[in-house]
Amino acid sequence: DEMLQASDKQRLKRSNALLGSPVNFIRGQDWKQRVVIADEMQNATMKELITVLTRMNKGTRLFICGDAFQSDIKNSGFSQLCKLFDSEESKENGVYHLAFDKGDIQRDEVISFLLDQIEEII
């Protein structure tokens, strides 16, 4: 809502340039020349992430996003994937892991304070 007007979103959806799909419905898909954003993946299992990763084909860029701090699953597939691909070898193969910290918060400043307090008790 902040980046596109409603009319632009509708146009993109009608032209199939913008699609949304649950992980369970992507089996069998082949993503060529696409930009794919898999968002809120912090609770994904490794099998679900493998399903997402193996849809990629030539020219596709995949962004897997999530907040491990918000994960409801201990040692989720997302956390494992972040650890697995946070290496120089991954970067050499075009796979990057980027982690944000409190300095990247774009919402109200009180969020940093809240997170500091919460981190003291967990």
DRENDO-1510 file (C-alpha; in Angstrom, 1 decimal, always signed):
<recs>
REC; n; res; u; v; w
REC; 1; ASP; +0.0; +0.0; +0.0 .
REC; 2; GLU; +2.9; +2.3; +0.6 .
REC; 3; MET; +4.7; +1.7; -2.7 .
REC; 4; LEU; +1.9; +1.1; -5.3 .
REC; 5; GLN; -1.5; +2.6; -5.8 .
REC; 6; ALA; -4.4; +0.2; -5.8 .
REC; 7; SER; -4.9; +0.7; -9.6 .
REC; 8; ASP; -1.2; -0.3; -10.3 .
REC; 9; LYS; -1.6; -3.4; -8.1 .
REC; 10; GLN; -4.7; -4.5; -10.0 .
REC; 11; ARG; -3.0; -3.9; -13.3 .
REC; 12; LEU; +0.0; -6.0; -12.3 .
REC; 13; LYS; -2.3; -8.8; -11.0 .
REC; 14; ARG; -4.4; -8.8; -14.2 .
REC; 15; SER; -1.2; -9.1; -16.3 .
REC; 16; ASN; +0.1; -11.9; -14.1 .
REC; 17; ALA; +3.2; -9.8; -13.4 .
REC; 18; LEU; +2.4; -10.0; -9.7 .
REC; 19; LEU; +1.3; -13.4; -8.2 .
REC; 20; GLY; +0.9; -14.7; -4.7 .
REC; 21; SER; +1.0; -18.4; -3.8 .
REC; 22; PRO; +1.3; -20.5; -0.7 .
REC; 23; VAL; +4.3; -22.8; -0.6 .
REC; 24; ASN; +2.1; -25.9; -0.8 .
REC; 25; PHE; +0.8; -24.9; -4.2 .
REC; 26; ILE; +4.1; -24.3; -6.0 .
REC; 27; ARG; +5.1; -27.9; -6.5 .
REC; 28; GLY; +5.7; -28.5; -10.2 .
REC; 29; GLN; +6.3; -24.9; -11.1 .
REC; 30; ASP; +9.3; -23.8; -13.1 .
REC; 31; TRP; +10.5; -20.3; -12.4 .
REC; 32; LYS; +12.4; -18.9; -15.4 .
REC; 33; GLN; +13.5; -15.2; -15.6 .
REC; 34; ARG; +11.5; -14.2; -12.5 .
REC; 35; VAL; +12.0; -12.3; -9.3 .
REC; 36; VAL; +10.5; -14.3; -6.4 .
REC; 37; ILE; +10.1; -13.0; -2.9 .
REC; 38; ALA; +9.3; -15.7; -0.3 .
REC; 39; ASP; +8.3; -13.6; +2.6 .
REC; 40; GLU; +7.7; -14.4; +6.3 .
REC; 41; MET; +9.6; -17.7; +6.0 .
REC; 42; GLN; +10.9; -17.9; +9.6 .
REC; 43; ASN; +8.6; -20.8; +10.4 .
REC; 44; ALA; +9.2; -22.7; +7.2 .
REC; 45; THR; +10.5; -26.3; +7.5 .
REC; 46; MET; +13.6; -27.4; +5.6 .
REC; 47; LYS; +11.3; -29.4; +3.2 .
REC; 48; GLU; +9.3; -26.3; +2.4 .
REC; 49; LEU; +12.4; -24.3; +1.7 .
REC; 50; ILE; +13.7; -27.0; -0.5 .
REC; 51; THR; +10.4; -26.9; -2.4 .
REC; 52; VAL; +10.9; -23.1; -2.9 .
REC; 53; LEU; +14.6; -23.4; -3.8 .
REC; 54; THR; +14.2; -26.1; -6.4 .
REC; 55; ARG; +11.6; -24.1; -8.4 .
REC; 56; MET; +14.4; -21.8; -9.6 .
REC; 57; ASN; +15.6; -21.9; -13.2 .
REC; 58; LYS; +17.8; -19.7; -15.5 .
REC; 59; GLY; +17.7; -16.0; -14.8 .
REC; 60; THR; +15.6; -16.2; -11.6 .
REC; 61; ARG; +16.5; -14.2; -8.5 .
REC; 62; LEU; +15.0; -15.6; -5.2 .
REC; 63; PHE; +14.8; -13.6; -2.0 .
REC; 64; ILE; +13.9; -15.6; +1.1 .
REC; 65; CYS; +12.9; -13.3; +3.9 .
REC; 66; GLY; +12.1; -13.8; +7.5 .
REC; 67; ASP; +12.8; -12.8; +11.1 .
REC; 68; ALA; +14.4; -15.7; +13.0 .
REC; 69; PHE; +13.6; -13.8; +16.2 .
REC; 70; GLN; +9.9; -14.2; +15.4 .
REC; 71; SER; +10.1; -17.9; +14.7 .
REC; 72; ASP; +7.7; -20.2; +16.6 .
REC; 73; ILE; +9.8; -23.3; +15.7 .
REC; 74; LYS; +13.0; -24.1; +17.5 .
REC; 75; ASN; +15.8; -24.6; +14.9 .
REC; 76; SER; +13.4; -23.9; +11.9 .
REC; 77; GLY; +14.4; -24.6; +8.4 .
REC; 78; PHE; +14.9; -20.9; +7.9 .
REC; 79; SER; +17.4; -20.6; +10.7 .
REC; 80; GLN; +19.3; -23.7; +9.4 .
REC; 81; LEU; +19.3; -22.2; +5.9 .
REC; 82; CYS; +20.7; -18.9; +7.2 .
REC; 83; LYS; +23.5; -20.7; +8.9 .
REC; 84; LEU; +24.2; -22.9; +6.0 .
REC; 85; PHE; +24.6; -20.1; +3.4 .
REC; 86; ASP; +26.4; -17.5; +5.6 .
REC; 87; SER; +29.8; -18.3; +4.1 .
REC; 88; GLU; +32.4; -17.1; +1.6 .
REC; 89; GLU; +31.8; -20.2; -0.5 .
REC; 90; SER; +28.1; -19.3; -0.8 .
REC; 91; LYS; +29.0; -15.8; -1.9 .
REC; 92; GLU; +31.3; -17.2; -4.5 .
REC; 93; ASN; +28.4; -19.1; -5.9 .
REC; 94; GLY; +26.0; -16.1; -5.9 .
REC; 95; VAL; +24.2; -17.0; -2.7 .
REC; 96; TYR; +24.0; -14.3; -0.1 .
REC; 97; HIS; +22.8; -14.1; +3.5 .
REC; 98; LEU; +22.0; -10.6; +4.8 .
REC; 99; ALA; +21.0; -10.0; +8.4 .
REC; 100; PHE; +19.4; -6.8; +9.7 .
REC; 101; ASP; +19.8; -5.5; +13.2 .
REC; 102; LYS; +18.1; -2.9; +15.4 .
REC; 103; GLY; +19.9; -0.1; +13.5 .
REC; 104; ASP; +17.8; -1.1; +10.4 .
REC; 105; ILE; +14.5; -0.6; +12.1 .
REC; 106; GLN; +12.2; +1.8; +10.1 .
REC; 107; ARG; +9.3; +1.8; +12.4 .
REC; 108; ASP; +8.9; +3.8; +15.6 .
REC; 109; GLU; +12.0; +4.3; +17.7 .
REC; 110; VAL; +10.3; +2.6; +20.6 .
REC; 111; ILE; +10.8; -0.8; +18.8 .
REC; 112; SER; +14.5; -0.7; +19.6 .
REC; 113; PHE; +13.8; +0.0; +23.3 .
REC; 114; LEU; +11.2; -2.9; +23.4 .
REC; 115; LEU; +13.6; -5.3; +21.7 .
REC; 116; ASP; +16.4; -4.3; +24.1 .
REC; 117; GLN; +14.2; -5.0; +27.1 .
REC; 118; ILE; +12.9; -8.3; +25.7 .
REC; 119; GLU; +16.4; -9.5; +24.9 .
REC; 120; GLU; +17.4; -9.1; +28.6 .
REC; 121; ILE; +14.8; -11.6; +29.7 .
REC; 122; ILE; +15.1; -14.3; +27.0 .
</recs>
